[in-house]
Amino acid sequence: RRVFRSQDPKPFLRRVMLAAEGPTNAIVTLLDTVGLDDNLFSIGDRLRRLRGLQVRGHFVPIDGVIDTLERLSRSYRLGLITTRSRADARSFVDQFALESILEVVATREDTRRLKPHPEPVQHASACLGLTPSQCVMVGDTRVDIISAKAAGAYAVGVLCGFGEREELLEAGADLILHDTTQLADWL
């Protein structure tokens, strides 16, 4: 915290995370092409366990998101697209009892390419029996928005995560909401 004595470190850390996301996903896609991605992920999982980080089953959702998902599931078919592992996604779904709400959970193991490539959105929409143009993708980062738009989906950016209004708009978001809970009012 010494570096940020007089400032909030969150904006800086947010920028670092966002700057790393696109190139990191590109590297993972390249490693997948040559068959080395499983090694990378298993090493990463092992390191996280050794350091006591990201323990499965200990996710903290953004306020109101679970209730919003439950509300939306009464009128819409819902899915989750994540660059996390299937085990991490399963842990998240189990922790919040979302199995009856989410019809598809698309993880990094389900597609050869990760966001910002359109393949994850195309995969999830196909699992729902829909075309991407029949789907709304909600995301908090520019790679979420780029992936949605490249697939042909309607892209909603939310400001309750990592992304900032300008970068989500620049990425092509069709709509920007302060937080995910507002989505039910817009659909």
Secondary structure as UniProt FT lines:
FT   HELIX           2..4
FT   TURN            5..6
FT   HELIX           10..33
FT   TURN            34..35
FT   HELIX           37..51
FT   TURN            56..57
FT   TURN            63..64
FT   HELIX           65..73
FT   TURN            74..75
FT   STRAND          78..81
FT   HELIX           86..95
FT   TURN            96..97
FT   TURN            99..101
FT   STRAND          102..106
FT   TURN            108..109
FT   TURN            115..116
FT   HELIX           119..127
FT   TURN            128..129
FT   HELIX           132..134
FT   STRAND          136..139
FT   HELIX           142..151
FT   STRAND          154..158
FT   TURN            159..160
FT   HELIX           165..171
FT   STRAND          175..177
FT   HELIX           180..182
FT   HELIX           183..186
//
